[in-house]
Amino acid sequence: LKLVRDVLEHAGYDVTAAATGELGVASAVSEPPDLVLLDLQLPGIDGHETLRRLRDGVLPDGVPVVAVTALAMAEDRDRARSTGFDGYLEKPISARSLPGQVERFLAGGAP
């Protein structure tokens, strides 16, 4: 979380961070984001449940939600896509590549 936030802030993005899925949903209600980077393994509700809550009337239409995870098996990626994630970023995150990946997701494409 800290690495992603620091890299994106350094690249000029405004970042709101949340340590749990519940806090992320609450944050999206009060300040709708342009993009959500969502870890699949969170304390409390997991990333899949967080996504379901975000898509259930919290996020405006068209806001991409990208899974960020250390789970790197093909079935993990397939599950993320089939449950509604718009993209998938594997940990460890590349500090060099992340800003460009985020820009592509914001523009409506894959990284």
Biopython code that builds the backbone (N, CA, C, O; Angstrom):
import numpy as np
from Bio.PDB.StructureBuilder import StructureBuilder

atoms = [
    (1, "LEU", "N", (0.832, -1.195, 0.000)),
    (1, "LEU", "CA", (0.000, 0.000, 0.000)),
    (1, "LEU", "C", (0.871, 1.251, 0.000)),
    (1, "LEU", "O", (0.654, 2.178, -0.780)),
    (2, "LYS", "N", (1.862, 1.258, 0.893)),
    (2, "LYS", "CA", (2.714, 2.437, 0.994)),
    (2, "LYS", "C", (3.521, 2.652, -0.298)),
    (2, "LYS", "O", (3.636, 3.780, -0.778)),
    (3, "LEU", "N", (4.071, 1.580, -0.850)),
    (3, "LEU", "CA", (4.848, 1.713, -2.084)),
    (3, "LEU", "C", (3.985, 2.253, -3.219)),
    (3, "LEU", "O", (4.384, 3.186, -3.916)),
    (4, "VAL", "N", (2.811, 1.673, -3.405)),
    (4, "VAL", "CA", (1.919, 2.120, -4.474)),
    (4, "VAL", "C", (1.548, 3.587, -4.278)),
    (4, "VAL", "O", (1.610, 4.380, -5.217)),
    (5, "ARG", "N", (1.167, 3.939, -3.065)),
    (5, "ARG", "CA", (0.802, 5.329, -2.779)),
    (5, "ARG", "C", (1.971, 6.262, -3.062)),
    (5, "ARG", "O", (1.801, 7.277, -3.738)),
    (6, "ASP", "N", (3.154, 5.933, -2.555)),
    (6, "ASP", "CA", (4.315, 6.811, -2.725)),
    (6, "ASP", "C", (4.702, 6.970, -4.196)),
    (6, "ASP", "O", (4.993, 8.078, -4.646)),
    (7, "VAL", "N", (4.706, 5.870, -4.939)),
    (7, "VAL", "CA", (5.079, 5.929, -6.360)),
    (7, "VAL", "C", (4.083, 6.784, -7.136)),
    (7, "VAL", "O", (4.477, 7.623, -7.945)),
    (8, "LEU", "N", (2.795, 6.571, -6.889)),
    (8, "LEU", "CA", (1.785, 7.323, -7.633)),
    (8, "LEU", "C", (1.747, 8.788, -7.236)),
    (8, "LEU", "O", (1.552, 9.649, -8.093)),
    (9, "GLU", "N", (1.928, 9.088, -5.966)),
    (9, "GLU", "CA", (1.987, 10.495, -5.559)),
    (9, "GLU", "C", (3.195, 11.185, -6.181)),
    (9, "GLU", "O", (3.100, 12.332, -6.618)),
    (10, "HIS", "N", (4.325, 10.492, -6.222)),
    (10, "HIS", "CA", (5.521, 11.058, -6.845)),
    (10, "HIS", "C", (5.295, 11.321, -8.337)),
    (10, "HIS", "O", (5.867, 12.251, -8.906)),
    (11, "ALA", "N", (4.457, 10.491, -8.961)),
    (11, "ALA", "CA", (4.143, 10.667, -10.385)),
    (11, "ALA", "C", (3.065, 11.725, -10.621)),
    (11, "ALA", "O", (2.699, 12.001, -11.763)),
    (12, "GLY", "N", (2.554, 12.320, -9.525)),
    (12, "GLY", "CA", (1.593, 13.408, -9.667)),
    (12, "GLY", "C", (0.138, 13.042, -9.463)),
    (12, "GLY", "O", (-0.740, 13.886, -9.644)),
    (13, "TYR", "N", (-0.134, 11.817, -9.095)),
    (13, "TYR", "CA", (-1.517, 11.400, -8.857)),
    (13, "TYR", "C", (-1.958, 11.765, -7.446)),
    (13, "TYR", "O", (-1.155, 11.754, -6.513)),
    (14, "ASP", "N", (-3.247, 12.090, -7.297)),
    (14, "ASP", "CA", (-3.854, 12.237, -5.976)),
    (14, "ASP", "C", (-4.294, 10.849, -5.554)),
    (14, "ASP", "O", (-5.048, 10.188, -6.269)),
    (15, "VAL", "N", (-3.829, 10.406, -4.398)),
    (15, "VAL", "CA", (-4.080, 9.042, -3.949)),
    (15, "VAL", "C", (-4.797, 9.060, -2.617)),
    (15, "VAL", "O", (-4.400, 9.776, -1.698)),
    (16, "THR", "N", (-5.850, 8.276, -2.514)),
    (16, "THR", "CA", (-6.517, 8.027, -1.247)),
    (16, "THR", "C", (-6.290, 6.558, -0.931)),
    (16, "THR", "O", (-6.625, 5.693, -1.740)),
    (17, "ALA", "N", (-5.731, 6.269, 0.224)),
    (17, "ALA", "CA", (-5.415, 4.894, 0.597)),
    (17, "ALA", "C", (-6.346, 4.429, 1.708)),
    (17, "ALA", "O", (-6.766, 5.211, 2.560)),
    (18, "ALA", "N", (-6.658, 3.139, 1.677)),
    (18, "ALA", "CA", (-7.478, 2.527, 2.716)),
    (18, "ALA", "C", (-6.870, 1.169, 3.055)),
    (18, "ALA", "O", (-6.513, 0.407, 2.158)),
    (19, "ALA", "N", (-6.754, 0.870, 4.330)),
    (19, "ALA", "CA", (-6.098, -0.357, 4.771)),
    (19, "ALA", "C", (-7.013, -1.574, 4.771)),
    (19, "ALA", "O", (-6.532, -2.705, 4.840)),
    (20, "THR", "N", (-8.320, -1.364, 4.695)),
    (20, "THR", "CA", (-9.267, -2.480, 4.671)),
    (20, "THR", "C", (-10.298, -2.249, 3.577)),
    (20, "THR", "O", (-10.475, -1.129, 3.096)),
    (21, "GLY", "N", (-10.967, -3.314, 3.196)),
    (21, "GLY", "CA", (-12.029, -3.190, 2.196)),
    (21, "GLY", "C", (-13.155, -2.299, 2.669)),
    (21, "GLY", "O", (-13.687, -1.496, 1.902)),
    (22, "GLU", "N", (-13.519, -2.441, 3.937)),
    (22, "GLU", "CA", (-14.599, -1.618, 4.480)),
    (22, "GLU", "C", (-14.253, -0.130, 4.399)),
    (22, "GLU", "O", (-15.095, 0.689, 4.029)),
    (23, "LEU", "N", (-13.013, 0.214, 4.746)),
    (23, "LEU", "CA", (-12.588, 1.620, 4.670)),
    (23, "LEU", "C", (-12.517, 2.099, 3.221)),
    (23, "LEU", "O", (-12.804, 3.261, 2.935)),
    (24, "GLY", "N", (-12.139, 1.215, 2.321)),
    (24, "GLY", "CA", (-12.099, 1.576, 0.914)),
    (24, "GLY", "C", (-13.475, 1.887, 0.354)),
    (24, "GLY", "O", (-13.646, 2.843, -0.402)),
    (25, "VAL", "N", (-14.460, 1.072, 0.729)),
    (25, "VAL", "CA", (-15.839, 1.322, 0.278)),
    (25, "VAL", "C", (-16.325, 2.656, 0.838)),
    (25, "VAL", "O", (-16.902, 3.465, 0.111)),
    (26, "ALA", "N", (-16.093, 2.883, 2.127)),
    (26, "ALA", "CA", (-16.521, 4.147, 2.749)),
    (26, "ALA", "C", (-15.840, 5.333, 2.081)),
    (26, "ALA", "O", (-16.473, 6.365, 1.859)),
    (27, "SER", "N", (-14.577, 5.200, 1.764)),
    (27, "SER", "CA", (-13.844, 6.274, 1.097)),
    (27, "SER", "C", (-14.409, 6.551, -0.289)),
    (27, "SER", "O", (-14.527, 7.708, -0.693)),
    (28, "ALA", "N", (-14.758, 5.491, -1.021)),
    (28, "ALA", "CA", (-15.317, 5.660, -2.365)),
    (28, "ALA", "C", (-16.689, 6.317, -2.331)),
    (28, "ALA", "O", (-17.073, 7.001, -3.280)),
    (29, "VAL", "N", (-17.433, 6.114, -1.241)),
    (29, "VAL", "CA", (-18.732, 6.765, -1.088)),
    (29, "VAL", "C", (-18.534, 8.265, -0.911)),
    (29, "VAL", "O", (-19.230, 9.067, -1.535)),
    (30, "SER", "N", (-17.587, 8.640, -0.063)),
    (30, "SER", "CA", (-17.401, 10.060, 0.244)),
    (30, "SER", "C", (-16.598, 10.803, -0.815)),
    (30, "SER", "O", (-16.780, 12.007, -0.996)),
    (31, "GLU", "N", (-15.718, 10.105, -1.513)),
    (31, "GLU", "CA", (-14.871, 10.740, -2.537)),
    (31, "GLU", "C", (-14.686, 9.766, -3.699)),
    (31, "GLU", "O", (-13.699, 9.030, -3.730)),
    (32, "PRO", "N", (-15.618, 9.748, -4.657)),
    (32, "PRO", "CA", (-15.552, 8.771, -5.751)),
    (32, "PRO", "C", (-14.221, 8.866, -6.517)),
    (32, "PRO", "O", (-13.816, 9.950, -6.939)),
    (33, "PRO", "N", (-13.556, 7.727, -6.688)),
    (33, "PRO", "CA", (-12.255, 7.720, -7.372)),
    (33, "PRO", "C", (-12.407, 7.612, -8.888)),
    (33, "PRO", "O", (-13.484, 7.309, -9.403)),
    (34, "ASP", "N", (-11.315, 7.863, -9.579)),
    (34, "ASP", "CA", (-11.250, 7.661, -11.027)),
    (34, "ASP", "C", (-10.779, 6.251, -11.356)),
    (34, "ASP", "O", (-11.025, 5.750, -12.453)),
    (35, "LEU", "N", (-10.100, 5.611, -10.401)),
    (35, "LEU", "CA", (-9.538, 4.273, -10.550)),
    (35, "LEU", "C", (-9.379, 3.680, -9.162)),
    (35, "LEU", "O", (-9.050, 4.389, -8.211)),
    (36, "VAL", "N", (-9.616, 2.373, -9.045)),
    (36, "VAL", "CA", (-9.395, 1.678, -7.775)),
    (36, "VAL", "C", (-8.366, 0.579, -8.008)),
    (36, "VAL", "O", (-8.545, -0.273, -8.878)),
    (37, "LEU", "N", (-7.288, 0.602, -7.229)),
    (37, "LEU", "CA", (-6.331, -0.498, -7.180)),
    (37, "LEU", "C", (-6.646, -1.256, -5.904)),
    (37, "LEU", "O", (-6.547, -0.698, -4.811)),
    (38, "LEU", "N", (-7.022, -2.512, -6.028)),
    (38, "LEU", "CA", (-7.593, -3.250, -4.915)),
    (38, "LEU", "C", (-6.854, -4.558, -4.680)),
    (38, "LEU", "O", (-6.850, -5.448, -5.530)),
    (39, "ASP", "N", (-6.227, -4.658, -3.508)),
    (39, "ASP", "CA", (-5.569, -5.900, -3.116)),
    (39, "ASP", "C", (-6.637, -6.967, -2.894)),
    (39, "ASP", "O", (-7.691, -6.685, -2.326)),
    (40, "LEU", "N", (-6.368, -8.174, -3.335)),
    (40, "LEU", "CA", (-7.336, -9.251, -3.148)),
    (40, "LEU", "C", (-7.319, -9.810, -1.736)),
    (40, "LEU", "O", (-8.332, -10.327, -1.265)),
    (41, "GLN", "N", (-6.182, -9.714, -1.053)),
    (41, "GLN", "CA", (-6.051, -10.256, 0.291)),
    (41, "GLN", "C", (-5.991, -9.103, 1.286)),
    (41, "GLN", "O", (-4.941, -8.502, 1.512)),
    (42, "LEU", "N", (-7.143, -8.816, 1.869)),
    (42, "LEU", "CA", (-7.281, -7.707, 2.805)),
    (42, "LEU", "C", (-7.746, -8.227, 4.160)),
    (42, "LEU", "O", (-8.381, -9.279, 4.237)),
    (43, "PRO", "N", (-7.434, -7.501, 5.223)),
    (43, "PRO", "CA", (-8.062, -7.846, 6.498)),
    (43, "PRO", "C", (-9.554, -7.518, 6.428)),
    (43, "PRO", "O", (-9.946, -6.580, 5.734)),
    (44, "GLY", "N", (-10.373, -8.266, 7.126)),
    (44, "GLY", "CA", (-11.821, -8.047, 7.042)),
    (44, "GLY", "C", (-12.339, -8.654, 5.760)),
    (44, "GLY", "O", (-12.003, -9.794, 5.437)),
    (45, "ILE", "N", (-13.151, -7.915, 5.019)),
    (45, "ILE", "CA", (-13.668, -8.446, 3.757)),
    (45, "ILE", "C", (-12.537, -8.493, 2.728)),
    (45, "ILE", "O", (-11.680, -7.610, 2.701)),
    (46, "ASP", "N", (-12.539, -9.520, 1.888)),
    (46, "ASP", "CA", (-11.468, -9.647, 0.896)),
    (46, "ASP", "C", (-11.739, -8.753, -0.320)),
    (46, "ASP", "O", (-12.758, -8.066, -0.385)),
    (47, "GLY", "N", (-10.826, -8.776, -1.259)),
    (47, "GLY", "CA", (-10.947, -7.921, -2.431)),
    (47, "GLY", "C", (-12.159, -8.228, -3.293)),
    (47, "GLY", "O", (-12.748, -7.320, -3.880)),
    (48, "HIS", "N", (-12.539, -9.501, -3.378)),
    (48, "HIS", "CA", (-13.708, -9.854, -4.189)),
    (48, "HIS", "C", (-14.995, -9.294, -3.582)),
    (48, "HIS", "O", (-15.854, -8.790, -4.306)),
    (49, "GLU", "N", (-15.129, -9.380, -2.264)),
    (49, "GLU", "CA", (-16.312, -8.817, -1.597)),
    (49, "GLU", "C", (-16.283, -7.292, -1.656)),
    (49, "GLU", "O", (-17.324, -6.655, -1.819)),
    (50, "THR", "N", (-15.111, -6.717, -1.526)),
    (50, "THR", "CA", (-14.987, -5.260, -1.639)),
    (50, "THR", "C", (-15.428, -4.809, -3.030)),
    (50, "THR", "O", (-16.156, -3.826, -3.167)),
    (51, "LEU", "N", (-14.985, -5.529, -4.059)),
    (51, "LEU", "CA", (-15.397, -5.202, -5.424)),
    (51, "LEU", "C", (-16.913, -5.277, -5.559)),
    (51, "LEU", "O", (-17.527, -4.382, -6.141)),
    (52, "ARG", "N", (-17.523, -6.337, -5.027)),
    (52, "ARG", "CA", (-18.970, -6.485, -5.127)),
    (52, "ARG", "C", (-19.669, -5.280, -4.512)),
    (52, "ARG", "O", (-20.620, -4.753, -5.089)),
    (53, "ARG", "N", (-19.205, -4.841, -3.348)),
    (53, "ARG", "CA", (-19.821, -3.692, -2.681)),
    (53, "ARG", "C", (-19.592, -2.405, -3.476)),
    (53, "ARG", "O", (-20.490, -1.570, -3.577)),
    (54, "LEU", "N", (-18.402, -2.245, -4.036)),
    (54, "LEU", "CA", (-18.122, -1.054, -4.839)),
    (54, "LEU", "C", (-19.001, -1.001, -6.087)),
    (54, "LEU", "O", (-19.501, 0.063, -6.451)),
    (55, "ARG", "N", (-19.186, -2.130, -6.732)),
    (55, "ARG", "CA", (-19.988, -2.188, -7.956)),
    (55, "ARG", "C", (-21.487, -2.088, -7.664)),
    (55, "ARG", "O", (-22.278, -1.805, -8.564)),
    (56, "ASP", "N", (-21.874, -2.317, -6.417)),
    (56, "ASP", "CA", (-23.291, -2.292, -6.040)),
    (56, "ASP", "C", (-23.741, -0.867, -5.710)),
    (56, "ASP", "O", (-24.235, -0.600, -4.614)),
    (57, "GLY", "N", (-23.562, 0.046, -6.672)),
    (57, "GLY", "CA", (-24.069, 1.398, -6.523)),
    (57, "GLY", "C", (-23.147, 2.403, -5.866)),
    (57, "GLY", "O", (-23.530, 3.559, -5.684)),
    (58, "VAL", "N", (-21.927, 1.989, -5.500)),
    (58, "VAL", "CA", (-20.997, 2.930, -4.863)),
    (58, "VAL", "C", (-20.176, 3.669, -5.917)),
    (58, "VAL", "O", (-20.083, 4.896, -5.888)),
    (59, "LEU", "N", (-19.585, 2.926, -6.840)),
    (59, "LEU", "CA", (-18.746, 3.551, -7.864)),
    (59, "LEU", "C", (-19.587, 4.036, -9.038)),
    (59, "LEU", "O", (-20.533, 3.363, -9.447)),
    (60, "PRO", "N", (-19.248, 5.189, -9.575)),
    (60, "PRO", "CA", (-19.901, 5.610, -10.829)),
    (60, "PRO", "C", (-19.572, 4.618, -11.944)),
    (60, "PRO", "O", (-18.529, 3.964, -11.911)),
    (61, "ASP", "N", (-20.454, 4.509, -12.918)),
    (61, "ASP", "CA", (-20.207, 3.627, -14.061)),
    (61, "ASP", "C", (-18.895, 4.010, -14.735)),
    (61, "ASP", "O", (-18.567, 5.189, -14.870)),
    (62, "GLY", "N", (-18.165, 3.007, -15.146)),
    (62, "GLY", "CA", (-16.942, 3.238, -15.903)),
    (62, "GLY", "C", (-15.679, 3.364, -15.087)),
    (62, "GLY", "O", (-14.593, 3.455, -15.659)),
    (63, "VAL", "N", (-15.781, 3.372, -13.756)),
    (63, "VAL", "CA", (-14.572, 3.461, -12.934)),
    (63, "VAL", "C", (-13.902, 2.090, -12.934)),
    (63, "VAL", "O", (-14.491, 1.115, -12.469)),
    (64, "PRO", "N", (-12.664, 2.004, -13.456)),
    (64, "PRO", "CA", (-11.995, 0.707, -13.480)),
    (64, "PRO", "C", (-11.525, 0.295, -12.080)),
    (64, "PRO", "O", (-11.076, 1.118, -11.282)),
    (65, "VAL", "N", (-11.645, -1.010, -11.815)),
    (65, "VAL", "CA", (-11.143, -1.591, -10.567)),
    (65, "VAL", "C", (-10.138, -2.665, -10.962)),
    (65, "VAL", "O", (-10.460, -3.602, -11.693)),
    (66, "VAL", "N", (-8.914, -2.509, -10.463)),
    (66, "VAL", "CA", (-7.805, -3.376, -10.848)),
    (66, "VAL", "C", (-7.359, -4.181, -9.628)),
    (66, "VAL", "O", (-7.079, -3.617, -8.570)),
    (67, "ALA", "N", (-7.297, -5.498, -9.786)),
    (67, "ALA", "CA", (-6.801, -6.374, -8.733)),
    (67, "ALA", "C", (-5.292, -6.221, -8.631)),
    (67, "ALA", "O", (-4.590, -6.206, -9.642)),
    (68, "VAL", "N", (-4.799, -6.106, -7.407)),
    (68, "VAL", "CA", (-3.368, -6.059, -7.137)),
    (68, "VAL", "C", (-3.096, -7.189, -6.158)),
    (68, "VAL", "O", (-3.634, -7.202, -5.051)),
    (69, "THR", "N", (-2.252, -8.146, -6.571)),
    (69, "THR", "CA", (-2.109, -9.326, -5.733)),
    (69, "THR", "C", (-0.802, -10.069, -5.966)),
    (69, "THR", "O", (-0.182, -9.969, -7.025)),
    (70, "ALA", "N", (-0.409, -10.808, -4.951)),
    (70, "ALA", "CA", (0.733, -11.707, -5.066)),
    (70, "ALA", "C", (0.304, -13.052, -5.634)),
    (70, "ALA", "O", (1.152, -13.883, -5.959)),
    (71, "LEU", "N", (-0.996, -13.279, -5.758)),
    (71, "LEU", "CA", (-1.505, -14.520, -6.332)),
    (71, "LEU", "C", (-1.268, -14.465, -7.839)),
    (71, "LEU", "O", (-1.909, -13.684, -8.541)),
    (72, "ALA", "N", (-0.349, -15.291, -8.335)),
    (72, "ALA", "CA", (0.087, -15.141, -9.718)),
    (72, "ALA", "C", (-0.278, -16.320, -10.614)),
    (72, "ALA", "O", (0.209, -16.409, -11.742)),
    (73, "MET", "N", (-1.107, -17.207, -10.143)),
    (73, "MET", "CA", (-1.505, -18.354, -10.957)),
    (73, "MET", "C", (-2.548, -17.910, -11.993)),
    (73, "MET", "O", (-3.291, -16.956, -11.764)),
    (74, "ALA", "N", (-2.592, -18.599, -13.113)),
    (74, "ALA", "CA", (-3.531, -18.252, -14.180)),
    (74, "ALA", "C", (-4.971, -18.300, -13.679)),
    (74, "ALA", "O", (-5.784, -17.461, -14.065)),
    (75, "GLU", "N", (-5.296, -19.270, -12.826)),
    (75, "GLU", "CA", (-6.675, -19.349, -12.318)),
    (75, "GLU", "C", (-7.025, -18.171, -11.414)),
    (75, "GLU", "O", (-8.190, -17.778, -11.343)),
    (76, "ASP", "N", (-6.036, -17.600, -10.721)),
    (76, "ASP", "CA", (-6.290, -16.407, -9.907)),
    (76, "ASP", "C", (-6.648, -15.226, -10.806)),
    (76, "ASP", "O", (-7.577, -14.474, -10.510)),
    (77, "ARG", "N", (-5.918, -15.068, -11.888)),
    (77, "ARG", "CA", (-6.196, -13.996, -12.846)),
    (77, "ARG", "C", (-7.567, -14.205, -13.494)),
    (77, "ARG", "O", (-8.335, -13.255, -13.646)),
    (78, "ASP", "N", (-7.868, -15.439, -13.872)),
    (78, "ASP", "CA", (-9.174, -15.740, -14.475)),
    (78, "ASP", "C", (-10.310, -15.448, -13.498)),
    (78, "ASP", "O", (-11.337, -14.897, -13.891)),
    (79, "ARG", "N", (-10.133, -15.812, -12.231)),
    (79, "ARG", "CA", (-11.174, -15.555, -11.232)),
    (79, "ARG", "C", (-11.373, -14.048, -11.067)),
    (79, "ARG", "O", (-12.508, -13.579, -10.985)),
    (80, "ALA", "N", (-10.293, -13.297, -11.019)),
    (80, "ALA", "CA", (-10.409, -11.842, -10.873)),
    (80, "ALA", "C", (-11.188, -11.253, -12.043)),
    (80, "ALA", "O", (-12.080, -10.429, -11.839)),
    (81, "ARG", "N", (-10.870, -11.653, -13.233)),
    (81, "ARG", "CA", (-11.584, -11.132, -14.407)),
    (81, "ARG", "C", (-13.046, -11.571, -14.407)),
    (81, "ARG", "O", (-13.934, -10.781, -14.729)),
    (82, "SER", "N", (-13.296, -12.830, -14.047)),
    (82, "SER", "CA", (-14.676, -13.334, -14.084)),
    (82, "SER", "C", (-15.548, -12.723, -12.989)),
    (82, "SER", "O", (-16.772, -12.707, -13.115)),
    (83, "THR", "N", (-14.935, -12.221, -11.919)),
    (83, "THR", "CA", (-15.732, -11.598, -10.855)),
    (83, "THR", "C", (-15.875, -10.096, -11.046)),
    (83, "THR", "O", (-16.478, -9.425, -10.209)),
    (84, "GLY", "N", (-15.327, -9.550, -12.142)),
    (84, "GLY", "CA", (-15.598, -8.163, -12.467)),
    (84, "GLY", "C", (-14.448, -7.180, -12.386)),
    (84, "GLY", "O", (-14.649, -5.983, -12.589)),
    (85, "PHE", "N", (-13.247, -7.655, -12.095)),
    (85, "PHE", "CA", (-12.106, -6.742, -12.123)),
    (85, "PHE", "C", (-11.788, -6.370, -13.557)),
    (85, "PHE", "O", (-11.939, -7.191, -14.463)),
    (86, "ASP", "N", (-11.353, -5.149, -13.768)),
    (86, "ASP", "CA", (-11.034, -4.659, -15.099)),
    (86, "ASP", "C", (-9.593, -4.937, -15.495)),
    (86, "ASP", "O", (-9.230, -4.808, -16.664)),
    (87, "GLY", "N", (-8.785, -5.314, -14.538)),
    (87, "GLY", "CA", (-7.386, -5.591, -14.807)),
    (87, "GLY", "C", (-6.757, -6.293, -13.627)),
    (87, "GLY", "O", (-7.406, -6.548, -12.613)),
    (88, "TYR", "N", (-5.484, -6.599, -13.776)),
    (88, "TYR", "CA", (-4.783, -7.428, -12.803)),
    (88, "TYR", "C", (-3.321, -7.009, -12.788)),
    (88, "TYR", "O", (-2.659, -7.042, -13.825)),
    (89, "LEU", "N", (-2.811, -6.616, -11.634)),
    (89, "LEU", "CA", (-1.394, -6.296, -11.476)),
    (89, "LEU", "C", (-0.808, -7.240, -10.436)),
    (89, "LEU", "O", (-1.351, -7.390, -9.341)),
    (90, "GLU", "N", (0.312, -7.877, -10.792)),
    (90, "GLU", "CA", (0.959, -8.815, -9.892)),
    (90, "GLU", "C", (2.000, -8.122, -9.037)),
    (90, "GLU", "O", (2.723, -7.238, -9.497)),
    (91, "LYS", "N", (2.063, -8.548, -7.766)),
    (91, "LYS", "CA", (3.144, -8.120, -6.892)),
    (91, "LYS", "C", (4.332, -9.048, -7.161)),
    (91, "LYS", "O", (4.123, -10.206, -7.522)),
    (92, "PRO", "N", (5.533, -8.589, -7.002)),
    (92, "PRO", "CA", (5.869, -7.249, -6.544)),
    (92, "PRO", "C", (5.605, -6.215, -7.635)),
    (92, "PRO", "O", (5.834, -6.463, -8.819)),
    (93, "ILE", "N", (5.131, -5.080, -7.218)),
    (93, "ILE", "CA", (4.828, -3.975, -8.121)),
    (93, "ILE", "C", (6.134, -3.342, -8.591)),
    (93, "ILE", "O", (7.053, -3.140, -7.797)),
    (94, "SER", "N", (6.209, -3.034, -9.865)),
    (94, "SER", "CA", (7.368, -2.333, -10.407)),
    (94, "SER", "C", (7.137, -0.831, -10.262)),
    (94, "SER", "O", (6.235, -0.272, -10.886)),
    (95, "ALA", "N", (7.949, -0.189, -9.445)),
    (95, "ALA", "CA", (7.820, 1.255, -9.250)),
    (95, "ALA", "C", (8.030, 2.000, -10.567)),
    (95, "ALA", "O", (7.446, 3.064, -10.775)),
    (96, "ARG", "N", (8.833, 1.469, -11.430)),
    (96, "ARG", "CA", (9.104, 2.107, -12.718)),
    (96, "ARG", "C", (7.903, 1.996, -13.659)),
    (96, "ARG", "O", (7.600, 2.946, -14.381)),
    (97, "SER", "N", (7.214, 0.850, -13.661)),
    (97, "SER", "CA", (6.113, 0.604, -14.594)),
    (97, "SER", "C", (4.760, 1.089, -14.108)),
    (97, "SER", "O", (3.877, 1.368, -14.919)),
    (98, "LEU", "N", (4.583, 1.194, -12.795)),
    (98, "LEU", "CA", (3.257, 1.464, -12.234)),
    (98, "LEU", "C", (2.593, 2.730, -12.769)),
    (98, "LEU", "O", (1.425, 2.658, -13.151)),
    (99, "PRO", "N", (3.257, 3.880, -12.822)),
    (99, "PRO", "CA", (2.557, 5.075, -13.332)),
    (99, "PRO", "C", (2.008, 4.898, -14.743)),
    (99, "PRO", "O", (0.895, 5.341, -15.030)),
    (100, "GLY", "N", (2.764, 4.262, -15.622)),
    (100, "GLY", "CA", (2.285, 4.029, -16.983)),
    (100, "GLY", "C", (1.125, 3.043, -17.018)),
    (100, "GLY", "O", (0.196, 3.200, -17.811)),
    (101, "GLN", "N", (1.176, 2.025, -16.158)),
    (101, "GLN", "CA", (0.074, 1.074, -16.081)),
    (101, "GLN", "C", (-1.200, 1.774, -15.631)),
    (101, "GLN", "O", (-2.272, 1.546, -16.192)),
    (102, "VAL", "N", (-1.080, 2.620, -14.622)),
    (102, "VAL", "CA", (-2.234, 3.368, -14.123)),
    (102, "VAL", "C", (-2.781, 4.277, -15.214)),
    (102, "VAL", "O", (-3.996, 4.366, -15.391)),
    (103, "GLU", "N", (-1.912, 4.947, -15.939)),
    (103, "GLU", "CA", (-2.348, 5.834, -17.021)),
    (103, "GLU", "C", (-3.136, 5.059, -18.072)),
    (103, "GLU", "O", (-4.154, 5.542, -18.567)),
    (104, "ARG", "N", (-2.673, 3.870, -18.409)),
    (104, "ARG", "CA", (-3.383, 3.064, -19.402)),
    (104, "ARG", "C", (-4.740, 2.609, -18.880)),
    (104, "ARG", "O", (-5.709, 2.593, -19.640)),
    (105, "PHE", "N", (-4.838, 2.238, -17.603)),
    (105, "PHE", "CA", (-6.132, 1.873, -17.049)),
    (105, "PHE", "C", (-7.082, 3.072, -17.044)),
    (105, "PHE", "O", (-8.267, 2.926, -17.343)),
    (106, "LEU", "N", (-6.573, 4.238, -16.712)),
    (106, "LEU", "CA", (-7.410, 5.443, -16.723)),
    (106, "LEU", "C", (-7.884, 5.792, -18.126)),
    (106, "LEU", "O", (-8.963, 6.361, -18.298)),
    (107, "ALA", "N", (-7.081, 5.452, -19.128)),
    (107, "ALA", "CA", (-7.450, 5.721, -20.517)),
    (107, "ALA", "C", (-8.357, 4.640, -21.089)),
    (107, "ALA", "O", (-8.782, 4.729, -22.241)),
    (108, "GLY", "N", (-8.654, 3.619, -20.289)),
    (108, "GLY", "CA", (-9.581, 2.586, -20.729)),
    (108, "GLY", "C", (-8.950, 1.365, -21.331)),
    (108, "GLY", "O", (-9.638, 0.537, -21.928)),
    (109, "GLY", "N", (-7.630, 1.236, -21.182)),
    (109, "GLY", "CA", (-6.964, 0.068, -21.743)),
    (109, "GLY", "C", (-6.319, -0.789, -20.679)),
    (109, "GLY", "O", (-6.327, -0.456, -19.494)),
    (110, "ALA", "N", (-5.767, -1.884, -21.119)),
    (110, "ALA", "CA", (-5.038, -2.787, -20.224)),
    (110, "ALA", "C", (-3.589, -2.313, -20.134)),
    (110, "ALA", "O", (-3.103, -1.602, -21.014)),
    (111, "PRO", "N", (-2.906, -2.713, -19.063)),
    (111, "PRO", "CA", (-1.521, -2.248, -18.890)),
    (111, "PRO", "C", (-0.550, -2.794, -19.902)),
    (111, "PRO", "O", (0.637, -2.473, -19.854)),
]
sb = StructureBuilder()
sb.init_structure("model")
sb.init_model(0)
sb.init_chain("A")
sb.init_seg("    ")
for serial, (resi, resn, name, xyz) in enumerate(atoms, 1):
    if name == "N":
        sb.init_residue(resn, " ", resi, " ")
    sb.init_atom(name, np.array(xyz, "f"), 0.0, 1.0, " ", f" {name:<3s}", serial, name[0])
structure = sb.get_structure()
